[in-house]
């Protein structure tokens, strides 16, 4: 038999290959297979467009615009203890700083327009003035005495610039800050023994934070980014952050240079 005839005979006898596809037997019955489609492992069109982000955040909340309310649960109040409130300007500081972590998830809904969920927690230390609130005298506590937290829904748009990208987004949600104090009795009717050693009060505020952000692609799935934003509800409150993100869709489906 001629070599050319042998070659075509072997070629016809060999099962046909499907570029980029793979079939796996799913039962003992011959021919019951589950096959992937061409491009399932890398096709942008068939990859869910979402990302996870985690990073560090530094924020400042303006003290003067906050109203604090004591957060000790009524069921745990000692005998003779009463809750208290105070305005933030009585703290004697301009801002309440915090450093901590934030993160979230985002989904691309149309092209490079995305929305998601975000939350964060931070801690700080300040030296406050000594002042009275209700029936108590509050003085600066030592160590970490500021706890800040926020949660919201970011919505934004990404502009691809090859291995870099720019983003504009708005985070809408809420933020809160808790300040701890050492307390003593203002009135002789309340003994110091009836007070906790430390009391805290929390202020809640709306958060509408426009941001500018930039990202650099380390790989087709991992970026390093930075952002800065200001809360338009209280323009003296602002934040900056650094983060790493994992993108399920390579380059978020677009890395063209404009």
Steps between C-alpha positions, in 0.01 A plus 500: 500500500635842411602729788250766395215248519613385844511861626143573394379169646648584840358852484149375432524244780608760757209661700443860400638763742309810605735795554464626850226250592507204737254213553460300820301177542216557746364143529579136423297524182736552207445834331349682801744789515509858619702721266629852550466752221784666316619801700331409829830541688599839359220661299413848632142466378445187711668619821295651782598868532568549871789579733601480866693784665681523835726774633587763760310824556577821685204724577415812692152592625441862596425515871302825499220367280440181701246437775595224745269277699610263777483138379493299824201264487226582750500145630862539611465844664628504861269636768467876472658512154342716232584530133638820351547688175737774385600696192828411333643850531529441876772242436749780439641343182447590135480146358469138609763300308505126446716247319376155412372268232232508236389275219213391285370343183392667176315384188521651153145556378542676164842523337734656758217632722503317834332491839559297812518479879770642727574516870787600726621528858769729643653600831667812633615692806433858600544724804169666578400781730342430839133595507169411662225301331180428687594413857861405421840648433668352193876513458740371239552124504839345433586273210265435209190706571355555151325232294367590156297285265318546171292303251347588169444436132766628259403580142762606249647485153843375391707654219752250358851627426684182412680369810345783703148632548322796653172483686242742626254370756258602773456307826152545646419365844565580862788547740539504875766585755523397865706695754592353840552706816598452860202609714448635849192616685398862467231477770548365855177305447693269266801322644798408290435134584178517297691601185678276252873570484457605136196637319452551129270694271432461127411742223329385179512690170401457137786431261501623139864483399610583142841348427775503243700180466781350293606137451805321358477141373761267651355209301187465288306421821670703778518878544648742749297816547469825691204733560407825672153628586304768687162460671280767340260478795786635712784628282743509792484118509722317252687178437785344301570133438727240340379159389563178313223359284441164332303522176317191379494634143844571350568877482130551579438427132677814373864612504514713186705817486308817425 
